[in-house]
């Protein structure tokens, strides 16, 4: 996934969402280290990644709830 790109959650499969979630969590981990060592180039990216993770988790929960019905 390219950085700073909006993710199209509705148009992705469950596997793609899981893959994107893993990528975002890795990026969040790296951003935390960059912030701790004062090497963070774009501080706003931390917030964007955190919100994207929340969006994906929300979509996964909604899909799981609709599949359970």
Steps between C-alpha positions, in 0.01 A plus 500: 500500500633840407550750775250784530249312286142473613391142530186377327369274773167415341663374179739259670467137595547374854849372413601836355374678811700266722811558289453878513446483875828315542683753283354792695592344834859454378506862384359615835774306679768665286346844550506451878872427485563799276309721742697366796831579330384839367532386137135536410464698176122532494337488845150510354559158342475339846143623533409398143628146553317468832173608339548268201553208740177592679310522170617154394417346839154659489436363151617154606271505804204611289564224248530242776173618656315487169639154427385375841139597432 
